[in-house]
């Protein structure tokens, strides 16, 4: 299904979810359109390709994509990249630390002249006159991870940070009750986000931005200043990954 969460007549943001099959990793893919040009965030795996292209084409022809942005190297982020290289002329934006993984995603000869290497400090992109800021989000959860801030819609696309694993009987696109929603985020963040220190540095960085909504790659978004602030405060106090290893008990030789 698709959900248009911003449209000012020139600039549009559309999220797609529930494209994966039952029992598979459910992800959110997003297109940002400014005028007649667009960018696709997190294209997803091979199984999503046909369905996502069909859904996306109701908003913009894939041939009008200028960029495809991958926040990190996970297969649910970009394993379907090859198909987009065949049907578009889009540039592929990928963290520099993971460039050697490109051949695992797609035909190397198709990608060689089309990859934009995102440096560790991030960078800025021009989308047909609209600015996108690619922000460093190292170790959240991947080395070299990046987040995308859309200046026009004031939306922060936070990759796996904020991911929620909703049970099969629940589906909502926006978080209405933050306290009730935390239970669906806690397990993922404790296990897949390795550093509370990285979380605190990220929180200090994004508090400098004017954010109306935060859109993770998995699960519902956080919309409105109050909800955004609740989420950033929660992340800044997160105990996760190495914080638990530091308590001792993770590194043990298995018993015979």
KAHUWO-V848437 format. One record per residue. PSI is psi in radians with two decimals (none if undefined). OMEGA is omega as a letter, one per 20 degrees, with the letter a starting at -180 (999 if undefined). Layout:
BEGIN
PSI OMEGA
PSI OMEGA
END
This chain:
BEGIN
2.74 r
2.68 a
1.93 r
1.99 a
-0.02 r
2.37 r
1.94 r
0.24 a
-0.49 r
-0.64 a
2.27 a
2.55 r
2.22 a
2.27 r
2.46 r
2.33 r
3.07 a
0.52 r
-0.36 r
2.78 r
2.96 a
2.34 r
-0.13 r
2.90 r
2.10 r
2.20 a
2.82 r
2.27 r
2.57 a
2.47 r
2.46 r
2.22 a
2.25 r
1.99 a
-2.09 a
0.19 a
2.70 a
2.98 r
2.46 r
2.21 r
2.27 r
1.35 a
-0.37 r
-3.00 a
3.11 a
-0.68 a
-0.35 a
-0.29 a
-0.99 a
-0.75 a
-0.70 a
-0.72 r
-0.73 r
-0.78 r
-0.79 a
-0.60 a
-0.29 r
-0.24 r
-0.69 a
2.42 r
2.37 r
-0.49 a
-0.23 r
0.25 r
2.20 r
-0.59 a
2.66 r
2.14 a
2.22 r
2.20 a
-0.48 r
-2.93 a
0.05 a
2.56 a
-0.52 r
-0.17 r
-0.77 a
0.31 a
-0.34 r
0.28 a
-0.61 a
-0.72 a
-0.67 a
-0.54 r
-0.49 a
-0.54 a
-0.08 a
2.95 r
0.32 a
2.54 r
2.51 a
2.06 r
2.11 a
2.39 r
2.38 a
-0.60 a
-0.37 a
0.21 a
-0.55 a
-0.21 r
-0.18 a
-0.78 r
-0.34 r
-0.38 a
-0.57 a
3.00 r
2.11 a
-0.70 a
-0.50 r
-0.54 a
-0.33 a
-0.75 a
0.12 a
0.10 a
2.27 r
2.04 a
2.07 a
2.04 a
2.87 a
-0.56 a
0.02 a
-3.05 a
3.13 r
2.52 r
2.56 r
2.11 r
1.54 r
0.59 a
-0.19 r
2.50 a
2.34 r
2.31 r
2.09 r
1.95 a
2.47 r
2.33 r
0.89 a
2.36 r
0.38 r
1.12 j
0.01 a
2.61 r
2.28 r
0.15 r
2.55 r
2.63 r
2.78 a
2.17 r
2.09 r
1.92 a
-0.69 a
-0.89 a
-0.12 a
0.73 a
2.31 r
2.08 r
1.96 a
0.31 r
-2.28 a
-0.14 r
2.14 a
0.02 r
2.47 r
2.42 r
1.59 a
2.51 r
2.79 a
-0.47 a
0.10 r
2.38 r
2.09 r
2.50 a
-0.33 r
2.50 r
2.11 r
-0.57 a
1.73 a
-0.79 a
-0.69 r
-0.45 a
-0.41 a
-0.64 a
-0.46 a
-0.17 r
-0.53 a
-0.88 a
-0.78 r
-0.83 a
-0.65 r
-0.61 a
-0.65 a
-0.24 r
1.99 a
-0.25 a
2.05 r
-0.54 r
-0.74 r
-0.67 r
-0.75 a
-0.67 r
-0.66 r
-0.80 a
-0.74 r
-0.63 r
-0.89 a
-0.31 r
-0.27 r
-0.15 a
2.70 r
1.73 a
2.19 r
-0.44 r
2.65 r
2.22 a
1.85 r
2.98 r
-0.37 r
2.25 r
-3.09 a
2.86 a
2.88 r
1.99 a
2.43 a
2.56 a
-0.74 a
-0.80 a
-0.68 r
-0.78 r
-0.71 r
-0.77 a
-0.80 a
-0.71 r
-0.72 r
-0.78 r
-0.71 a
-0.38 r
0.23 a
2.36 r
2.10 a
2.93 r
-1.94 a
-0.41 r
-0.61 r
-0.62 r
-0.61 a
-0.38 r
-0.12 r
2.42 r
-0.28 r
-0.65 a
1.59 r
2.47 r
2.23 r
2.51 r
2.65 r
none 999
END
